[in-house]
């Protein structure tokens, strides 16, 4: 093997490394967006096996003008507060803003900034846990892993960053 071929190989790996950062970001955005969308969709439903609302809660909801049995849904504020953020080490953007933030690491986050979400999602002694983000994540994980795996495989096989297999839903 000549030095020229080793240099070519090193250049190829360098190019791949530069592109993998963008591919990873797209994969994380794809996963976070899917989980956030599903989390928002299931609020107010019994898509997942959540405990039924207590009879007293249903009575109170009716008195306040809300449907009796829509878990986690009254005004829609809690549902609308579910957001996602992708952090690629240095800066990241949130799903609901054009602002960027600085932090290290490659992570995707899905969550809510509504303080009520802590009580509703994790539960209290009198409120059973109903966590749409956890349930959506568990439900979608096989699909996300499969889709991301296909996309990454297509990229490694030479499909390139613009390959149709890398179209992560948007």
C-alpha positions in Angstrom: 0.0 0.0 0.0 1.5 3.3 -1.0 1.5 6.6 1.0 -0.8 8.0 -1.6 -3.5 5.5 -0.9 -3.1 6.0 2.9 -3.5 9.7 2.4 -6.5 9.2 0.3 -8.0 6.9 2.9 -7.3 9.5 5.6 -8.9 12.2 3.5 -12.0 10.0 2.9 -12.3 9.4 6.7 -11.9 13.2 7.3 -14.8 13.9 4.9 -17.0 11.3 6.5 -16.3 12.6 9.9 -17.3 16.1 8.8 -20.6 14.8 7.4 -21.5 12.4 10.2 -22.0 15.4 12.6 -24.8 16.7 10.3 -26.3 13.2 9.9 -26.3 12.7 13.6 -28.1 16.1 14.1 -30.7 15.2 11.5 -31.3 11.8 13.2 -31.7 13.4 16.6 -34.1 16.0 15.3 -36.1 13.3 13.6 -36.4 11.3 16.8 -37.2 14.3 19.0 -39.8 15.6 16.6 -41.6 12.3 16.4 -41.7 11.8 20.1 -42.9 15.4 20.8 -45.6 15.1 18.1 -46.8 11.7 19.5 -46.7 13.1 23.1 -48.9 16.0 22.1 -51.3 13.8 20.1 -52.0 11.4 23.0 -52.9 14.0 25.6 -56.6 13.9 26.2 -56.8 10.2 25.1 -56.3 6.8 26.5 -54.0 5.7 23.7 -51.7 4.3 26.4 -53.0 2.4 29.4 -53.3 5.3 31.8 -55.6 5.0 34.9 -59.1 6.5 34.3 -59.6 9.9 35.8 -61.2 9.8 39.3 -65.0 10.3 39.4 -64.4 13.5 41.5 -62.0 14.8 38.9 -64.6 14.1 36.1 -67.3 15.9 38.0 -65.0 18.9 38.6 -64.1 19.0 34.9 -67.8 19.0 33.9 -68.5 21.8 36.4 -65.7 23.9 34.8 -67.0 23.3 31.3 -64.5 20.7 30.1 -65.2 17.2 28.8 -65.3 14.7 31.7 -62.7 12.2 30.7 -59.7 13.7 28.7 -56.6 12.9 30.8 -54.0 15.8 30.9 -56.2 18.0 28.7 -58.1 21.1 29.8 -57.0 24.2 28.0 -54.3 22.6 25.9 -51.5 24.5 27.6 -49.8 21.4 28.9 -50.0 19.8 25.5 -48.7 22.9 23.8 -45.8 23.2 26.3 -44.1 19.9 25.0 -41.0 20.9 23.1 -37.8 19.4 21.8 -34.2 20.5 21.7 -31.2 19.0 20.0 -27.8 19.7 21.5 -24.8 19.0 19.2 -22.1 20.3 21.6 -21.6 24.0 21.3 -25.0 25.2 20.3 -28.5 23.8 20.0 -31.9 25.1 19.0 -35.3 24.5 20.5 -38.3 23.5 18.5 -40.2 26.6 19.4 -37.6 29.3 18.9 -34.8 30.6 16.7 -32.6 31.2 19.8 -29.5 29.1 20.1 -27.9 27.9 23.4 -24.4 26.8 24.3 -23.7 23.4 26.0 -21.5 20.4 25.3 -22.6 16.9 24.1 -24.8 15.3 21.5 -28.2 14.9 22.9 -31.9 15.2 22.1 -34.3 16.4 24.7 -38.1 16.3 24.7 -39.9 17.9 27.7 -42.2 20.5 29.0 -41.4 23.8 30.8 -44.9 23.7 32.5 -44.5 23.1 36.2 -47.7 21.2 36.3 -46.1 18.6 33.9 -43.9 17.3 36.8 -47.0 16.4 38.9 -49.0 15.0 36.0 -46.2 13.1 34.3 -44.5 11.7 37.4 -47.6 11.5 39.7 -48.2 12.4 43.3 -49.8 10.6 46.2 -53.2 11.5 44.8 -52.5 11.8 41.1 -51.4 8.7 39.2 -48.5 9.1 36.8 -49.5 9.7 33.2 -46.3 10.5 31.2 -47.0 11.0 27.5 -43.4 11.6 26.7 -42.1 8.4 28.2 -45.0 6.4 26.7 -44.5 7.9 23.3 -40.8 7.2 23.5 -41.3 3.6 24.4 -43.9 3.2 21.7 -41.9 4.8 18.9 -38.4 3.6 19.8 -38.5 0.5 17.5 -39.6 2.7 14.6 -37.0 5.4 15.3 -34.2 2.9 15.6 -35.2 1.2 12.4 -35.5 4.4 10.4 -32.3 5.9 11.7 -30.5 2.6 11.1 -31.7 2.6 7.5 -30.7 6.2 6.9 -27.2 5.7 8.5 -26.7 2.5 6.5 -27.7 4.3 3.2 -25.2 7.0 4.0 -22.4 4.6 4.8 -23.2 2.7 1.6 -22.5 5.8 -0.4 -26.0 7.3 -0.7 -24.6 10.6 0.5 -26.1 13.2 2.7 -28.9 13.9 0.1 -29.9 10.3 -0.3 -33.6 9.7 -0.3 -33.1 7.2 2.5 -31.9 10.1 4.7 -35.1 12.0 4.4 -36.2 11.9 8.0 -39.8 12.8 7.6 -39.4 16.5 6.6 
